């Protein structure tokens, strides 16, 4: 069981897919065990308080919204 949960929030657009790819790359680069979920349902996204996608949550904390973070930008949030 992984102790890190990463959620990519977005309806499946190209930017959302890129953010998911970058998150998975960051996890692989750090050799971490993490669960990656892609939340595409608009209601579920809104329940998390996100109105601008793509967005990224790590362990329930919103770390980015409205932009595609690079793998290097994501790594510090995975190491806390």
Buried (B, 14 or more C-beta within 10 A) or exposed (E): EEEBEBBBBBEEEEBBBBBBEBBBBBBEEBEBEBEBEBBBEEEEBEEBEBEEBBBBBBBEEBBBBEBBBEBEBBBEBBEE
